Amino acid sequence: MQLFLAFVLALSVTAALIPLLERWAPAIGLTDVPGPRKVHTAAVPRVGGLAMAAGVLAATALTVQFTPPVRGLLLGLAVLLAFGLWDDRATLGYRTKFAGQIIAVALCMAVGRVHVGMVVVGGIEVPAAVSMLLTFVFLLGITNAVNLADGLDGLAGGMVLLCLCAIALFAAINGQRSITILTLIEAGAVLGFLRFNTHPARIFMGDSGSQMLGLSVGALALLATQGESSALSAALPLLLLGLPILDTLTVMLTRLRARRSPFSADRNHLHHRLLALGFTHREAVILLYLAQVGLVLLAYFMRFESDWEVVAAFGVFAASVLGLLRWAARSGWRLGQMEHATAVRRCISAIAPAAWLTGATAALMALGVIVYATTVLAARAHVGRDLGIMCLGMLALLLLLGSWRPERALQWFERAAIYVSVVLLVYLDQTIPYKPQLLTTLWWTCIGITGIAALVRYWTSPAHRFELTTLYLIVVFIALVLPNLPGSVQSQLPAVLPGGIAKAVILLYVVEMLFTIHLKPMIPRLILVLTLTTIAARAFLGIGT
């Protein structure tokens, strides 16, 4: 369960910090103003990178052993965070940005021993110096590629999240537990960020976030697939990261052919070309997600093939994407928009009055969360001292902030504590060794009731329209597709991981929604106090054991 705890801890810390950083963004100069190359029309906070960095650091410190690869990657990310925040505030020139990237990549390689595996050309192994040069170019290139791909709401984060899920699977196949945990931590932080970055985005990750994600996904892909003892193809990172690589290469070549600097700005990225074809913002992101899903699945099914076959597969993919874009530009083809959600919302509103549904859904959400929390805490007899210490510390801070009464500090810490409490509840649920089937059925029923109630409330809300968002597509892929790949996750990762992630995501959404309705924080506060006090009592006093 360390894998699950690491994932959800990073998700919770990131998601809890974002509202606080969002309020601070104008004061610290981290806002993205509209411009001719940008698709947003109002200033948006650029604090996603800072929140994700905090989530990764917190979860890593608590769950990961600081091996050389972990230290090297964290040092590189720290450099990129510093230069990225500087760039987000002052808009650096490309030379200064490159300097920061070179330092970060060098640290990652020197301290973390990240490198491309043995390269053989014509039956002859190339010198180690060439391999190191390839590693440097690859990491520098993918850092910039993800940075350049960050052009639509949720696009770069979603593609990286899909890549990280595949990398975690490959690391588990190779028996690299620390890399698996670190990759899941990165994935949890990205998922927590995407909650606020899905179109229309409330926040952006900024250059600090996109560069950190680029180096992370590049380094982790190499760490998970390279090595003499690995049976995986060393060329798999080319497929996993094929979309941002193709985008960057295409844009650079287009600029060079036009006799312009490869670092000049334009609207020739893949997402810009899709928007120019008439696709909406959401349609363009969905299409690129689908392409990334195809690459992830292709990489999985070709994981044991030769390097040249993997390179050839990438070539076919690149030619197909560019060919389809050219054909679409000439024919004017586009995907029709989906309007079925509006019709469904009207049907539900006609069956039951909106006021009645508002009260009923709020009551069902509250009831489901309370029943789930109380029965989990009653069923879990033994709790570790480490969890008890954490809960006592959170209770002490809540009492201190409550007596001091700086309202904003109490609000953000209380919300963060509630998110952590939800994670702890799911953790206790998933780690009960022998659960009666009746309990399992009851808990999934509670989760289902709360999720359906939240869905109906959102569907019928006059201020929102239910839509199949890009974030939901990613969650469905992670929860349903990856665990069922032939002979993969079920034997390599804990079987409870997908179910635990699904429960945590649903409950976090429901608790957040309870903050916004007339119940306000009453129910979440009740869950918070009940969870923290029960865990602390079980850990130190043995109450209930």
C-alpha positions in Angstrom: 0.0 0.0 0.0 3.0 2.3 0.0 2.4 2.8 -3.7 -1.2 3.9 -3.2 -0.3 6.1 -0.2 2.5 7.9 -2.1 0.2 8.5 -5.1 -2.7 10.0 -3.1 -0.5 11.9 -0.7 1.1 13.8 -3.6 -2.4 14.3 -5.1 -3.8 15.7 -1.9 -0.9 18.1 -1.1 -1.0 19.5 -4.6 -4.8 19.9 -4.7 -4.9 21.4 -1.2 -2.2 24.0 -1.9 -3.6 25.3 -5.2 -6.5 27.4 -3.9 -4.1 29.1 -1.4 -1.5 29.8 -4.1 -4.2 30.9 -6.5 -5.1 33.7 -4.1 -1.4 34.7 -3.7 -0.5 34.6 -7.4 -1.2 38.3 -8.2 0.8 39.4 -5.2 3.9 37.4 -6.1 3.7 38.1 -9.8 2.7 34.7 -11.0 -0.1 35.4 -13.5 -0.3 34.7 -17.2 -1.8 37.6 -19.1 -3.6 37.1 -22.5 -1.5 37.5 -25.7 -1.7 36.9 -29.5 -0.4 33.3 -29.3 -2.5 32.4 -26.3 -6.0 30.9 -26.2 -7.1 32.4 -22.8 -8.7 35.8 -22.6 -8.2 36.7 -18.9 -5.2 36.6 -16.5 -4.7 33.1 -15.1 -2.5 32.3 -12.0 0.7 30.3 -12.9 1.1 28.4 -9.6 0.6 24.8 -10.7 4.4 24.1 -10.9 4.9 25.3 -7.4 2.0 23.2 -6.0 3.2 20.1 -7.8 6.7 20.6 -6.6 5.4 20.7 -3.0 3.3 17.6 -3.5 6.2 15.7 -5.0 8.6 16.8 -2.3 6.2 16.0 0.6 5.3 12.5 -0.7 8.9 11.7 -1.6 10.2 12.6 1.8 7.7 10.4 3.5 7.7 7.3 1.2 10.9 7.1 -0.9 14.4 6.1 -0.1 16.8 8.8 -1.3 18.8 6.7 -3.7 21.2 8.4 -6.2 18.5 8.5 -9.0 16.0 10.1 -6.6 18.6 12.7 -5.4 19.7 13.5 -8.9 16.2 14.0 -10.2 15.1 16.1 -7.2 18.2 18.4 -7.6 17.4 18.8 -11.3 13.8 19.6 -10.5 14.9 22.2 -7.9 17.0 24.0 -10.5 14.2 24.0 -13.0 11.7 25.2 -10.4 13.9 28.2 -9.6 14.6 29.2 -13.2 10.9 28.4 -14.1 9.5 30.7 -11.4 12.0 33.4 -12.5 10.8 33.0 -16.1 7.1 33.0 -15.0 7.7 36.4 -13.3 10.2 38.1 -15.6 10.0 36.2 -19.0 13.6 35.1 -19.5 15.4 34.9 -22.8 16.0 31.5 -24.3 19.7 31.6 -23.5 19.0 32.0 -19.7 16.4 29.3 -19.9 18.8 26.9 -21.6 21.4 27.6 -19.0 19.0 26.5 -16.3 18.0 23.4 -18.3 21.7 22.5 -18.9 22.5 22.7 -15.2 19.4 20.6 -14.3 20.1 17.9 -16.8 23.8 17.8 -15.8 22.9 17.3 -12.2 20.3 14.6 -13.0 22.9 12.7 -15.1 25.9 13.2 -12.7 24.2 12.6 -9.4 21.4 10.4 -10.5 23.4 8.3 -13.0 20.6 8.6 -15.6 21.8 7.5 -19.0 20.7 5.8 -22.2 21.4 2.1 -22.2 23.9 0.3 -24.5 23.6 1.6 -28.1 24.6 -0.8 -30.9 25.0 0.3 -34.5 25.8 -2.2 -37.1 26.6 -4.8 -34.5 29.1 -2.5 -32.8 28.6 -0.9 -29.4 29.1 2.9 -29.5 31.4 4.5 -27.0 30.1 5.5 -23.6 30.7 9.2 -24.4 28.3 8.9 -27.3 25.7 7.3 -25.0 26.1 10.2 -22.5 25.7 12.7 -25.3 22.5 11.0 -26.4 21.2 11.1 -22.9 22.0 14.8 -22.5 20.3 15.7 -25.9 17.3 13.5 -25.0 16.7 15.0 -21.6 17.2 18.5 -22.8 15.0 17.9 -25.8 12.1 16.4 -23.8 12.3 19.1 -21.2 11.7 21.7 -24.0 9.2 19.5 -25.8 6.8 19.3 -22.8 7.3 23.0 -22.2 6.3 23.7 -25.8 3.4 21.4 -25.7 1.8 23.3 -22.8 -0.5 25.3 -25.1 -4.0 24.2 -24.2 -5.8 23.6 -20.9 -4.8 20.2 -19.5 -2.8 19.2 -22.6 0.8 18.9 -21.3 -0.3 17.6 -17.9 -2.6 15.0 -19.3 -0.1 13.7 -21.8 2.6 13.5 -19.0 0.1 11.7 -16.7 -0.5 9.0 -19.3 3.2 8.6 -19.8 3.9 8.4 -16.1 1.3 5.6 -15.7 3.0 3.5 -18.4 6.5 4.3 -16.9 5.3 3.1 -13.5 4.1 -0.1 -15.1 7.5 -0.7 -16.8 9.4 0.1 -13.6 7.3 -2.4 -11.8 7.9 -5.0 -14.5 11.7 -4.4 -14.0 11.4 -4.7 -10.2 12.5 -1.1 -9.7 10.3 -0.3 -6.6 11.8 3.1 -5.8 11.3 4.3 -9.4 7.8 2.9 -9.4 6.9 4.9 -6.2 8.6 8.1 -7.5 6.7 7.8 -10.8 3.4 7.3 -9.0 4.2 10.4 -6.8 4.7 12.5 -9.9 1.5 11.1 -11.4 -0.5 11.9 -8.2 0.8 15.5 -8.2 -0.1 15.9 -11.9 -3.6 14.5 -11.3 -4.1 17.0 -8.4 -3.1 19.8 -10.7 -5.3 18.7 -13.5 -8.3 19.0 -11.2 -7.8 22.8 -11.6 -6.3 22.9 -15.1 -9.0 21.1 -17.1 -10.7 23.4 -19.6 -11.7 26.1 -18.7 -8.5 26.2 -16.5 -8.4 28.1 -13.2 -4.6 27.8 -13.0 -1.6 27.1 -15.3 1.5 25.2 -14.5 3.8 27.9 -15.9 7.3 27.2 -17.2 8.3 26.0 -13.8 5.8 23.2 -14.0 6.1 22.2 -17.7 9.9 22.1 -17.5 9.9 20.0 -14.3 7.4 17.6 -15.9 9.5 17.4 -19.0 12.7 16.4 -17.1 10.8 14.1 -14.8 9.1 12.1 -17.5 12.3 11.9 -19.6 14.5 10.8 -16.7 12.0 8.3 -15.3 11.4 6.8 -18.7 15.1 6.1 -19.0 15.4 4.8 -15.4 12.5 2.4 -16.0 13.5 1.0 -19.3 17.3 1.0 -19.5 20.0 -1.2 -18.1 21.7 -4.5 -19.1 19.4 -6.6 -16.9 16.3 -5.1 -18.4 14.4 -7.2 -21.0 12.5 -4.1 -22.2 13.4 -2.3 -25.4 15.7 0.6 -24.8 13.9 2.6 -27.4 10.5 2.6 -25.5 10.9 6.2 -24.3 10.7 7.3 -28.0 7.2 5.9 -28.1 6.1 7.0 -24.7 7.2 10.6 -25.4 6.5 10.4 -29.1 3.8 13.1 -29.3 5.8 16.0 -27.7 8.9 14.8 -29.6 7.0 14.9 -32.9 5.5 18.3 -32.1 8.8 19.9 -31.3 10.7 18.4 -34.3 7.9 19.5 -36.6 7.8 23.0 -35.3 11.6 23.4 -35.4 11.8 22.1 -39.0 9.0 24.4 -40.1 10.8 27.4 -38.7 14.1 26.5 -40.2 12.5 25.9 -43.6 11.0 29.4 -43.3 14.5 30.7 -42.5 13.5 31.8 -39.0 15.0 31.0 -35.7 13.9 27.6 -34.3 13.2 29.4 -31.0 10.9 32.0 -32.5 7.2 32.0 -31.6 4.4 30.9 -33.9 1.2 28.9 -34.1 2.5 25.8 -35.8 2.2 23.3 -32.9 -0.1 20.3 -33.3 -2.7 21.9 -31.0 -2.6 25.1 -32.9 -3.1 23.2 -36.2 -6.1 21.4 -34.7 -7.7 24.6 -33.6 -7.1 26.1 -37.0 -9.0 23.2 -38.5 -12.1 24.2 -36.5 -11.8 21.9 -33.5 -12.9 23.3 -30.2 -10.4 23.6 -27.3 -11.8 20.4 -25.7 -11.9 18.4 -29.0 -8.3 19.2 -29.7 -7.2 18.1 -26.3 -9.3 14.9 -26.6 -7.7 14.0 -30.0 -4.2 14.5 -28.6 -5.0 12.4 -25.6 -6.3 9.6 -27.8 -3.0 9.8 -29.8 -1.1 9.6 -26.5 -3.2 6.6 -25.3 -2.4 4.9 -28.6 1.3 5.4 -28.1 1.2 4.1 -24.5 -0.6 1.0 -25.6 1.7 0.6 -28.5 4.7 0.9 -26.2 3.3 -1.7 -23.9 2.6 -4.3 -26.6 6.1 -3.7 -28.2 8.0 -3.6 -24.9 10.0 -6.7 -25.7 10.6 -6.0 -29.4 13.9 -4.9 -30.9 14.9 -1.2 -30.8 14.7 -0.9 -34.5 11.1 -2.1 -34.6 10.2 0.4 -32.0 11.9 3.2 -33.9 10.1 2.0 -37.1 6.7 2.1 -35.2 7.4 5.7 -34.1 8.2 6.6 -37.8 4.9 5.1 -38.9 3.0 7.0 -36.2 4.7 10.3 -37.0 3.9 9.9 -40.7 0.3 9.0 -40.0 -0.3 12.0 -37.7 1.3 14.5 -40.1 -0.5 12.9 -43.1 -3.9 13.0 -41.4 -3.3 16.7 -40.5 -2.4 17.6 -44.0 -5.4 15.7 -45.4 -7.8 17.3 -42.8 -6.5 20.8 -43.7 -7.2 20.2 -47.3 -10.6 18.5 -46.9 -11.9 20.7 -44.0 -13.0 17.6 -42.0 -13.8 18.1 -38.3 -15.3 16.2 -35.4 -18.9 17.2 -34.5 -19.6 18.5 -31.1 -21.5 16.4 -28.6 -24.6 18.0 -27.2 -26.3 15.0 -25.6 -25.4 16.2 -22.1 -27.7 19.2 -22.3 -30.6 17.0 -23.3 -30.0 14.6 -20.4 -29.8 17.5 -18.0 -33.2 18.8 -19.2 -34.8 15.4 -18.8 -33.6 15.1 -15.2 -34.7 18.6 -14.4 -38.2 17.8 -15.8 -38.6 14.7 -13.6 -37.7 16.4 -10.3 -37.7 20.1 -9.3 -34.3 21.6 -9.0 -34.8 22.7 -5.4 -35.7 19.2 -4.3 -32.8 17.7 -6.1 -30.4 20.2 -4.5 -31.4 19.1 -1.0 -31.6 15.4 -1.8 -28.2 15.2 -3.5 -26.5 17.2 -0.7 -28.1 14.8 1.9 -27.0 11.7 0.0 -23.5 12.9 -0.4 -23.2 13.7 3.3 -24.8 10.4 4.3 -22.6 8.4 2.0 -19.4 10.0 3.3 -20.4 9.7 7.0 -21.4 6.1 6.7 -18.2 5.2 4.9 -16.0 7.0 7.4 -17.6 5.6 10.5 -17.7 2.0 9.3 -14.1 2.1 8.1 -12.9 3.5 11.4 -15.0 0.9 13.3 -13.6 -2.0 11.2 -10.0 -1.0 11.4 -8.7 -2.2 14.7 -4.9 -1.7 14.5 -3.3 1.6 13.4 0.5 2.3 13.2 2.2 4.8 15.4 3.4 6.8 12.4 -0.2 7.6 11.4 -1.0 8.4 15.0 1.8 10.9 15.2 0.7 12.5 12.0 -2.9 12.8 13.2 -1.9 14.2 16.5 0.2 16.8 14.8 -2.6 17.8 12.5 -5.0 18.1 15.5 -2.5 20.3 17.4 -2.1 22.6 14.4 -5.8 22.9 14.0 -6.3 23.8 17.6 -3.4 26.3 17.4 -4.7 28.0 14.3 -8.2 27.9 15.6 -7.2 29.8 18.8 -5.0 32.2 16.9 -7.8 32.7 14.4 -6.0 33.9 11.3 -9.0 33.0 9.1 -7.2 32.4 5.8 -4.5 30.2 7.4 -7.2 28.2 9.2 -9.2 27.8 6.0 -6.4 26.5 3.8 -4.9 24.2 6.5 -8.3 22.9 7.5 -9.1 22.0 3.8 -5.7 20.3 3.4 -6.3 18.3 6.6 -9.7 17.2 5.4 -8.2 16.0 2.1 -5.5 14.1 4.0 -8.2 12.6 6.2 -10.1 11.3 3.2 -6.9 9.7 1.9 -6.3 8.1 5.3 -9.8 6.7 5.3 -9.2 5.0 1.9 -5.8 3.8 3.0 -7.3 2.2 6.1 -10.0 0.6 4.0 -7.6 -0.8 1.4 -5.1 -2.2 3.9 -7.6 -4.2 6.0 -6.2 -7.7 5.5 -9.4 -9.8 5.6 -12.5 -7.8 4.8 -15.9 -9.5 4.9 -17.8 -9.3 1.6 -20.6 -7.4 3.3 -18.2 -4.6 4.3 -16.7 -4.4 0.8 -20.2 -4.2 -0.7 -21.3 -1.6 1.9 -18.3 0.7 1.2 -18.5 0.5 -2.6 -22.3 1.3 -2.2 -21.5 4.4 -0.1 -18.9 5.5 -2.7 -21.4 4.9 -5.5 -24.1 6.8 -3.8 -21.9 9.8 -3.1 -20.5 9.8 -6.6 -23.9 9.5 -8.3 -25.4 12.2 -6.0 -22.5 14.6 -6.9 -22.9 13.8 -10.6 -26.7 14.5 -10.5 -26.1 17.7 -8.6 -23.5 18.9 -11.1 -25.8 17.8 -14.0 -28.7 19.9 -12.8 -26.9 22.9 -11.4 -27.9 26.1 -13.2 -24.3 27.4 -13.0 -22.7 24.3 -14.6 -23.3 22.0 -17.5 -22.2 18.4 -17.3 -19.6 17.5 -19.9 -17.3 14.6 -20.6 -14.2 16.5 -19.5 -10.7 15.5 -20.6 -9.8 14.7 -17.0 -12.6 12.1 -16.7 -11.2 10.4 -19.8 -7.8 10.1 -18.2 -9.2 8.7 -15.0 -11.2 6.1 -16.8 -8.2 5.0 -18.8 -6.0 4.7 -15.6 -8.7 2.9 -13.6 -10.2 0.6 -16.2 -7.8 0.1 -19.1 -4.3 -0.1 -17.6 -5.2 -2.7 -14.9 -6.7 -5.0 -17.6 -3.8 -5.1 -20.0 -2.9 -8.8 -20.7 -0.5 -10.1 -18.0 0.5 -6.7 -16.7 -0.6 -4.7 -13.7 -2.4 -7.4 -11.8 0.9 -9.3 -11.4 3.2 -6.3 -11.1 1.2 -3.8 -8.9 -1.1 -4.3 -6.0 -4.6 -5.4 -7.1 -6.1 -2.8 -4.7 -4.3 0.2 -6.3 -6.9 1.0 -9.1 -9.8 0.6 -6.7 -8.2 2.7 -4.0 -7.4 5.5 -6.5 -11.0 5.4 -7.8 -12.4 5.7 -4.2 -10.0 8.5 -3.3 -10.7 10.5 -6.4 -14.5 10.2 -6.0 -14.4 11.1 -2.3 -12.1 14.1 -2.8 -14.6 15.5 -5.5 -17.5 14.9 -3.1 -15.9 16.5 -0.1 -14.9 19.5 -2.2 -18.5 19.8 -3.5 -19.8 19.7 0.1 -17.7 22.9 0.8 -19.6 24.8 -1.9 -23.2 24.1 -0.8 -25.4 25.1 2.2 -23.9 22.4 4.4 -20.6 24.3 4.0 -17.7 22.7 5.9 -19.9 21.1 8.6 -19.8 17.6 7.3 -16.1 17.6 6.1 -15.2 19.1 9.6 -17.0 16.2 11.3 -15.2 13.7 9.1 -11.9 15.4 9.9 -12.3 15.4 13.7 -13.7 11.9 13.7 -10.9 10.5 11.6 -7.9 12.2 13.3 -9.1 11.5 16.9 -10.0 7.9 16.2 -6.7 7.1 14.5 -4.7 8.8 17.3 -6.7 7.0 19.9 -6.2 3.6 18.2 -2.5 4.2 17.7 -1.6 5.3 21.3 -4.4 4.3 23.6 -5.5 1.1 21.9 -9.1 2.2 22.0 -11.3 -0.1 20.0 -8.7 -2.8 19.5 
